[in-house]
Amino acid sequence: MTTLVYLSPIALVIGLIASGRVKLIHAGLAGLAATLAATYVALPDGPGYATFLATEGLRGSWLAWHNIAIIFAGLTLHHLIEATAPPPLGAERPAAASRHREAFLLCFIASGVVECAVGFGIGFALAIQGLRRLGTPVHAAVALGFLSQMLVPWGALGIGTVIGAALGDLPLDSF
């Protein structure tokens, strides 16, 4: 019986969304209300209901914050790249920022965020490709690509961690 109580909120949300008659926000709010009711019914006699909700709410908020931060970073990055992307073929380019500003945005904001969020050296590749589109010579693009990764604490390159370790007199062979 308790398994059905635990599953009822998600079943309600899935049913409401599948019906197509309810907006997503309303289905989510109905799921929240059903979860609160199911928690009240299924909660053992241990901690109080309010204490349980406060504790688990804080835990859930902490776990959700990581996803929210990554989504927010991705949306910010999307808007930044969209603002500096070249126009479609045949379209007239609006008054552009200077190439230096575009290179700064690409190297020190966009590629660092991508590398922290995704890893795999994608931020480095983004920097090089973007700099080459701006007309930067290959050797300079690679050098600026490495420079763009200096503030990245992790990811495929993790240059920020290695530099921080070197500045802190930590052994580099442990990385």
RATASUL-V715718 format. One record per helix or strand of 3 or more residues. SS is the DSSP state (H for helix, E for strand). FROM is the first residue (numbers start at 1). TO is the last residue. Records with the same first field share a line. If there is no record, write none. Layout:
# RATASUL-V715718
SS->FROM-TO + FROM-TO
This chain:
# RATASUL-V715718
H->2-19 + 24-42 + 49-84 + 99-117 + 122-133 + 138-148 + 159-167 + 172-174
